[in-house]
Amino acid sequence: MKTEQTQFEQLYAGLNEAFAKGDVDFILSHAAEDIRWEMVGDSVIEGKEEVAKRLESVVGVVSEEYTTKRIIASGRTAAIEGTMLCPDKTGTKRKAAFCDLYTLNEKGKITDLTAYFFFL
């Protein structure tokens, strides 16, 4: 029998994998209607509909060399750190690092996602 903590850890791993594979349907199925997504230094998106619009460009896009360094989870909050290869603004593929901070509501839906991202 899975504990609530184990279920949350599996959800965070699944969300991380969904971002890596461009599985927008999975991401949105786990987003609260009032989700707030901050891409630190870039933008803040509020509401599931706006998040869906932002994710349209990554549907089915598989990130190259996507590596999860660690997932630190404590109940309804988690931090996921890793690296990937992705194009910069000029289209040149470069290695990048990320750290995503998640907060879930009592229904297990993402209410807050803070994303730190930078090229190495």
C-alpha atoms as an extended CHARMM CRD file, in Angstrom:
* protein
*
       120  EXT
         1         1  MET       CA              0.0000000000        0.0000000000        0.0000000000  PROA      1               0.0000000000
         2         2  LYS       CA              1.3930000000        3.3620000000       -1.0300000000  PROA      2               0.0000000000
         3         3  THR       CA              1.7070000000        6.1180000000        1.5010000000  PROA      3               0.0000000000
         4         4  GLU       CA              0.5990000000        9.6620000000        0.6510000000  PROA      4               0.0000000000
         5         5  GLN       CA              4.2740000000       10.7100000000        0.5720000000  PROA      5               0.0000000000
         6         6  THR       CA              5.1260000000        7.9450000000       -1.9320000000  PROA      6               0.0000000000
         7         7  GLN       CA              2.1810000000        8.9920000000       -4.1180000000  PROA      7               0.0000000000
         8         8  PHE       CA              3.3980000000       12.6020000000       -4.0980000000  PROA      8               0.0000000000
         9         9  GLU       CA              6.9540000000       11.5320000000       -4.9530000000  PROA      9               0.0000000000
        10        10  GLN       CA              5.6500000000        9.5070000000       -7.9050000000  PROA      10              0.0000000000
        11        11  LEU       CA              3.5700000000       12.4740000000       -9.0540000000  PROA      11              0.0000000000
        12        12  TYR       CA              6.5860000000       14.8090000000       -8.9500000000  PROA      12              0.0000000000
        13        13  ALA       CA              8.6630000000       12.3140000000      -10.9380000000  PROA      13              0.0000000000
        14        14  GLY       CA              5.7880000000       11.9870000000      -13.4200000000  PROA      14              0.0000000000
        15        15  LEU       CA              5.4950000000       15.7620000000      -13.8050000000  PROA      15              0.0000000000
        16        16  ASN       CA              9.2260000000       16.0400000000      -14.3730000000  PROA      16              0.0000000000
        17        17  GLU       CA              9.0630000000       13.3360000000      -17.0410000000  PROA      17              0.0000000000
        18        18  ALA       CA              6.0280000000       15.0050000000      -18.6480000000  PROA      18              0.0000000000
        19        19  PHE       CA              7.9330000000       18.2780000000      -19.0300000000  PROA      19              0.0000000000
        20        20  ALA       CA             10.8700000000       16.3630000000      -20.5380000000  PROA      20              0.0000000000
        21        21  LYS       CA              8.6220000000       14.5980000000      -23.0720000000  PROA      21              0.0000000000
        22        22  GLY       CA              6.2610000000       17.4480000000      -23.8800000000  PROA      22              0.0000000000
        23        23  ASP       CA              3.2960000000       15.6000000000      -22.3580000000  PROA      23              0.0000000000
        24        24  VAL       CA              1.1870000000       18.7100000000      -21.8650000000  PROA      24              0.0000000000
        25        25  ASP       CA             -2.0100000000       16.7360000000      -21.2280000000  PROA      25              0.0000000000
        26        26  PHE       CA             -0.4140000000       15.0720000000      -18.1780000000  PROA      26              0.0000000000
        27        27  ILE       CA              0.8430000000       18.4110000000      -16.8560000000  PROA      27              0.0000000000
        28        28  LEU       CA             -2.5130000000       20.1310000000      -17.2880000000  PROA      28              0.0000000000
        29        29  SER       CA             -4.4010000000       17.2030000000      -15.7440000000  PROA      29              0.0000000000
        30        30  HSD       CA             -2.4200000000       17.8840000000      -12.5700000000  PROA      30              0.0000000000
        31        31  ALA       CA             -2.7800000000       21.6800000000      -12.5960000000  PROA      31              0.0000000000
        32        32  ALA       CA             -5.2560000000       23.5360000000      -10.4090000000  PROA      32              0.0000000000
        33        33  GLU       CA             -7.5340000000       26.0650000000      -12.1160000000  PROA      33              0.0000000000
        34        34  ASP       CA             -5.7910000000       28.8510000000      -10.1620000000  PROA      34              0.0000000000
        35        35  ILE       CA             -2.2270000000       27.6860000000      -10.8590000000  PROA      35              0.0000000000
        36        36  ARG       CA              0.5110000000       30.3130000000      -10.7260000000  PROA      36              0.0000000000
        37        37  TRP       CA              3.6710000000       29.5860000000      -12.7330000000  PROA      37              0.0000000000
        38        38  GLU       CA              6.6110000000       31.9210000000      -12.2790000000  PROA      38              0.0000000000
        39        39  MET       CA              9.5940000000       31.6180000000      -14.5690000000  PROA      39              0.0000000000
        40        40  VAL       CA             12.0290000000       33.6080000000      -12.4690000000  PROA      40              0.0000000000
        41        41  GLY       CA             13.4740000000       36.5440000000      -14.3910000000  PROA      41              0.0000000000
        42        42  ASP       CA             11.0660000000       36.0050000000      -17.3010000000  PROA      42              0.0000000000
        43        43  SER       CA              7.3370000000       35.9410000000      -16.6160000000  PROA      43              0.0000000000
        44        44  VAL       CA              4.4510000000       34.9340000000      -14.3790000000  PROA      44              0.0000000000
        45        45  ILE       CA              1.4680000000       33.0290000000      -15.7620000000  PROA      45              0.0000000000
        46        46  GLU       CA             -1.7430000000       32.7500000000      -13.7900000000  PROA      46              0.0000000000
        47        47  GLY       CA             -4.5960000000       30.3370000000      -14.4330000000  PROA      47              0.0000000000
        48        48  LYS       CA             -4.7670000000       26.9150000000      -16.0570000000  PROA      48              0.0000000000
        49        49  GLU       CA             -5.9870000000       28.3220000000      -19.3830000000  PROA      49              0.0000000000
        50        50  GLU       CA             -2.9930000000       30.6690000000      -19.6590000000  PROA      50              0.0000000000
        51        51  VAL       CA             -0.5850000000       27.8680000000      -18.7050000000  PROA      51              0.0000000000
        52        52  ALA       CA             -2.1380000000       25.7130000000      -21.4430000000  PROA      52              0.0000000000
        53        53  LYS       CA             -1.5220000000       28.4830000000      -23.9850000000  PROA      53              0.0000000000
        54        54  ARG       CA              2.1060000000       28.8150000000      -22.8960000000  PROA      54              0.0000000000
        55        55  LEU       CA              2.6570000000       25.0580000000      -23.1770000000  PROA      55              0.0000000000
        56        56  GLU       CA              1.1750000000       24.7600000000      -26.7050000000  PROA      56              0.0000000000
        57        57  SER       CA              4.6260000000       25.1930000000      -28.2510000000  PROA      57              0.0000000000
        58        58  VAL       CA              6.1020000000       22.2110000000      -26.3760000000  PROA      58              0.0000000000
        59        59  VAL       CA              3.4350000000       19.5750000000      -27.0880000000  PROA      59              0.0000000000
        60        60  GLY       CA              5.3280000000       16.4230000000      -28.0130000000  PROA      60              0.0000000000
        61        61  VAL       CA              8.7320000000       18.1160000000      -27.8840000000  PROA      61              0.0000000000
        62        62  VAL       CA             11.2050000000       15.7630000000      -26.2270000000  PROA      62              0.0000000000
        63        63  SER       CA             14.0800000000       17.4690000000      -24.4240000000  PROA      63              0.0000000000
        64        64  GLU       CA             17.5150000000       16.1480000000      -25.3020000000  PROA      64              0.0000000000
        65        65  GLU       CA             19.9360000000       14.8830000000      -22.6730000000  PROA      65              0.0000000000
        66        66  TYR       CA             17.3500000000       15.4980000000      -19.9500000000  PROA      66              0.0000000000
        67        67  THR       CA             18.7960000000       14.4940000000      -16.6070000000  PROA      67              0.0000000000
        68        68  THR       CA             17.1530000000       14.6870000000      -13.2130000000  PROA      68              0.0000000000
        69        69  LYS       CA             19.8080000000       15.3160000000      -10.6090000000  PROA      69              0.0000000000
        70        70  ARG       CA             17.4990000000       15.0660000000       -7.6140000000  PROA      70              0.0000000000
        71        71  ILE       CA             13.9480000000       15.3610000000       -6.3630000000  PROA      71              0.0000000000
        72        72  ILE       CA             13.4520000000       16.5840000000       -2.8220000000  PROA      72              0.0000000000
        73        73  ALA       CA              9.8690000000       16.0940000000       -1.7110000000  PROA      73              0.0000000000
        74        74  SER       CA              8.0760000000       16.8250000000        1.5230000000  PROA      74              0.0000000000
        75        75  GLY       CA              4.3730000000       16.1890000000        1.2640000000  PROA      75              0.0000000000
        76        76  ARG       CA              2.7480000000       18.7380000000       -1.0000000000  PROA      76              0.0000000000
        77        77  THR       CA              5.9760000000       20.5810000000       -1.8200000000  PROA      77              0.0000000000
        78        78  ALA       CA              8.9520000000       19.5170000000       -3.8960000000  PROA      78              0.0000000000
        79        79  ALA       CA             12.1010000000       20.7550000000       -5.5980000000  PROA      79              0.0000000000
        80        80  ILE       CA             13.3410000000       19.1020000000       -8.7900000000  PROA      80              0.0000000000
        81        81  GLU       CA             16.8130000000       19.8730000000      -10.0980000000  PROA      81              0.0000000000
        82        82  GLY       CA             18.3770000000       18.8320000000      -13.3640000000  PROA      82              0.0000000000
        83        83  THR       CA             19.9350000000       19.6570000000      -16.7110000000  PROA      83              0.0000000000
        84        84  MET       CA             18.9790000000       19.3970000000      -20.3770000000  PROA      84              0.0000000000
        85        85  LEU       CA             20.1130000000       20.3450000000      -23.8470000000  PROA      85              0.0000000000
        86        86  CYS       CA             17.8920000000       22.9510000000      -25.4960000000  PROA      86              0.0000000000
        87        87  PRO       CA             18.0640000000       25.7750000000      -28.0230000000  PROA      87              0.0000000000
        88        88  ASP       CA             18.8890000000       29.2920000000      -26.9110000000  PROA      88              0.0000000000
        89        89  LYS       CA             17.3350000000       32.4000000000      -28.5260000000  PROA      89              0.0000000000
        90        90  THR       CA             19.5960000000       31.9850000000      -31.5830000000  PROA      90              0.0000000000
        91        91  GLY       CA             18.6280000000       28.3290000000      -32.0460000000  PROA      91              0.0000000000
        92        92  THR       CA             21.9940000000       27.0070000000      -30.8600000000  PROA      92              0.0000000000
        93        93  LYS       CA             21.6400000000       23.9310000000      -28.6530000000  PROA      93              0.0000000000
        94        94  ARG       CA             23.2060000000       24.5100000000      -25.2560000000  PROA      94              0.0000000000
        95        95  LYS       CA             23.2430000000       22.7650000000      -21.9070000000  PROA      95              0.0000000000
        96        96  ALA       CA             20.9090000000       24.3500000000      -19.3850000000  PROA      96              0.0000000000
        97        97  ALA       CA             20.1440000000       23.8360000000      -15.7040000000  PROA      97              0.0000000000
        98        98  PHE       CA             16.7690000000       24.0280000000      -14.0080000000  PROA      98              0.0000000000
        99        99  CYS       CA             15.2280000000       23.8690000000      -10.5650000000  PROA      99              0.0000000000
       100       100  ASP       CA             11.4410000000       23.6470000000      -10.3080000000  PROA      100             0.0000000000
       101       101  LEU       CA              9.6160000000       24.2290000000       -7.0200000000  PROA      101             0.0000000000
       102       102  TYR       CA              6.1170000000       22.7500000000       -6.7470000000  PROA      102             0.0000000000
       103       103  THR       CA              3.2690000000       23.3000000000       -4.3150000000  PROA      103             0.0000000000
       104       104  LEU       CA              0.1460000000       21.1300000000       -4.4730000000  PROA      104             0.0000000000
       105       105  ASN       CA             -3.2790000000       21.7780000000       -2.9960000000  PROA      105             0.0000000000
       106       106  GLU       CA             -5.2440000000       19.3040000000       -0.8730000000  PROA      106             0.0000000000
       107       107  LYS       CA             -6.4870000000       17.5990000000       -4.0700000000  PROA      107             0.0000000000
       108       108  GLY       CA             -2.9350000000       17.0100000000       -5.2830000000  PROA      108             0.0000000000
       109       109  LYS       CA             -3.1290000000       19.6540000000       -8.0300000000  PROA      109             0.0000000000
       110       110  ILE       CA             -0.3110000000       22.1320000000       -8.7470000000  PROA      110             0.0000000000
       111       111  THR       CA             -1.1700000000       25.5660000000       -7.3590000000  PROA      111             0.0000000000
       112       112  ASP       CA              2.2920000000       27.0810000000       -7.5550000000  PROA      112             0.0000000000
       113       113  LEU       CA              5.2760000000       26.3320000000       -9.7890000000  PROA      113             0.0000000000
       114       114  THR       CA              8.4120000000       28.4310000000       -9.5570000000  PROA      114             0.0000000000
       115       115  ALA       CA             10.9650000000       27.6380000000      -12.2490000000  PROA      115             0.0000000000
       116       116  TYR       CA             14.6220000000       28.6930000000      -12.2440000000  PROA      116             0.0000000000
       117       117  PHE       CA             16.3200000000       28.1500000000      -15.6030000000  PROA      117             0.0000000000
       118       118  PHE       CA             19.6470000000       29.2480000000      -17.0350000000  PROA      118             0.0000000000
       119       119  PHE       CA             22.1690000000       28.2550000000      -19.6840000000  PROA      119             0.0000000000
       120       120  LEU       CA             25.4990000000       26.8800000000      -18.4950000000  PROA      120             0.0000000000
